[in-house]
């Protein structure tokens, strides 16, 4: 675990939520199961393998030493989570977690919950995707945006901050939609967004009537039993894109499935929505570097033809 300890020893103090160490990318042999995230003022260590008390003690000592150097006046707050079928737990290791707990990223604020569940309310690997949306909407003000699989509506927040005319958020989780509404309120965004807690595949009529859209964001789970299976269901979304997009509109297609490469999206788009033109792959944050870019998060931009 030396690479993790080295990352702790050199980490900087930042007010924004971000990943500190990404062992999952495979660039640090022997540390593939370790991830360290900062959700200020809390650090969250995640292991995807069972851990020992000695390992956790070593991390605690490293965190204490670094914290004394970069934030001597602040308490060390950190949480440990193990995500392994033989050992699943979330434990407060030191300090406290604010309640409610809000973090910042690129000038936006988001509610997070690091002591319950495996998804904390903000996916840090999508930071550059949110940056792309912010810049794109700012360059095309008054866009109407459709945010599918909106989760806690982080894309919606940044789109509105950048000047979107209206954002339609759709996600079947009522809890996620409620947090999404809180995120808008947290940022002083009290109008200009709608929140549909519906199954997307049963809501096409309502979604289509609210269009067409200048930007459609598609960020589904790669596999969620009973809800979405990428290998089966992504194609159903792609077929709808041409009718949802305004002339010259853009689609942001996201996929976080290591077993599915770029060709999974690109080949199907060529077959199912050939009129949409691929423009770019949005880079992931540098800390999320992977031995194989094909395994990493994929965020692709497509453009509909102009009139």
Secondary structure as the mmCIF struct_conf table of DSSP 4:
data_model
#
loop_
_struct_conf.conf_type_id
_struct_conf.id
_struct_conf.beg_label_comp_id
_struct_conf.beg_label_asym_id
_struct_conf.beg_label_seq_id
_struct_conf.end_label_comp_id
_struct_conf.end_label_asym_id
_struct_conf.end_label_seq_id
HELX_RH_AL_P HELX_RH_AL_P1 UNK A 2 UNK A 10
HELX_LH_PP_P HELX_LH_PP_P1 UNK A 11 UNK A 13
BEND BEND1 UNK A 15 UNK A 15
STRN STRN1 UNK A 16 UNK A 16
STRN STRN2 UNK A 18 UNK A 22
HELX_RH_3T_P HELX_RH_3T_P1 UNK A 23 UNK A 25
BEND BEND2 UNK A 26 UNK A 28
TURN_TY1_P TURN_TY1_P1 UNK A 29 UNK A 30
TURN_TY1_P TURN_TY1_P2 UNK A 32 UNK A 33
STRN STRN3 UNK A 34 UNK A 39
TURN_TY1_P TURN_TY1_P3 UNK A 40 UNK A 41
STRN STRN4 UNK A 42 UNK A 47
BEND BEND3 UNK A 48 UNK A 49
HELX_RH_AL_P HELX_RH_AL_P2 UNK A 53 UNK A 70
TURN_TY1_P TURN_TY1_P4 UNK A 72 UNK A 73
BEND BEND4 UNK A 74 UNK A 74
STRN STRN5 UNK A 78 UNK A 84
TURN_TY1_P TURN_TY1_P5 UNK A 85 UNK A 86
STRN STRN6 UNK A 87 UNK A 94
BEND BEND5 UNK A 95 UNK A 95
BEND BEND6 UNK A 99 UNK A 100
STRN STRN7 UNK A 101 UNK A 105
TURN_TY1_P TURN_TY1_P6 UNK A 106 UNK A 107
STRN STRN8 UNK A 108 UNK A 112
BEND BEND7 UNK A 114 UNK A 118
BEND BEND8 UNK A 121 UNK A 122
HELX_RH_3T_P HELX_RH_3T_P2 UNK A 124 UNK A 126
HELX_RH_AL_P HELX_RH_AL_P3 UNK A 127 UNK A 139
BEND BEND9 UNK A 140 UNK A 140
TURN_TY1_P TURN_TY1_P7 UNK A 141 UNK A 142
STRN STRN9 UNK A 144 UNK A 148
TURN_TY1_P TURN_TY1_P8 UNK A 149 UNK A 149
TURN_TY1_P TURN_TY1_P9 UNK A 151 UNK A 152
HELX_RH_AL_P HELX_RH_AL_P4 UNK A 154 UNK A 161
TURN_TY1_P TURN_TY1_P10 UNK A 162 UNK A 163
BEND BEND10 UNK A 165 UNK A 165
STRN STRN10 UNK A 166 UNK A 170
BEND BEND11 UNK A 172 UNK A 172
HELX_RH_AL_P HELX_RH_AL_P5 UNK A 174 UNK A 186
TURN_TY1_P TURN_TY1_P11 UNK A 187 UNK A 188
BEND BEND12 UNK A 191 UNK A 192
STRN STRN11 UNK A 193 UNK A 196
BEND BEND13 UNK A 198 UNK A 198
HELX_RH_3T_P HELX_RH_3T_P3 UNK A 200 UNK A 202
HELX_RH_AL_P HELX_RH_AL_P6 UNK A 204 UNK A 209
TURN_TY1_P TURN_TY1_P12 UNK A 210 UNK A 210
STRN STRN12 UNK A 213 UNK A 219
BEND BEND14 UNK A 222 UNK A 222
STRN STRN13 UNK A 223 UNK A 224
TURN_TY1_P TURN_TY1_P13 UNK A 225 UNK A 227
STRN STRN14 UNK A 228 UNK A 229
HELX_RH_AL_P HELX_RH_AL_P7 UNK A 230 UNK A 244
STRN STRN15 UNK A 245 UNK A 255
TURN_TY1_P TURN_TY1_P14 UNK A 258 UNK A 259
BEND BEND15 UNK A 260 UNK A 260
HELX_RH_AL_P HELX_RH_AL_P8 UNK A 262 UNK A 272
TURN_TY1_P TURN_TY1_P15 UNK A 274 UNK A 275
BEND BEND16 UNK A 276 UNK A 276
STRN STRN16 UNK A 277 UNK A 281
HELX_LH_PP_P HELX_LH_PP_P2 UNK A 282 UNK A 285
HELX_RH_3T_P HELX_RH_3T_P4 UNK A 286 UNK A 288
BEND BEND17 UNK A 291 UNK A 291
TURN_TY1_P TURN_TY1_P16 UNK A 293 UNK A 295
BEND BEND18 UNK A 296 UNK A 296
STRN STRN17 UNK A 298 UNK A 303
HELX_LH_PP_P HELX_LH_PP_P3 UNK A 304 UNK A 306
#
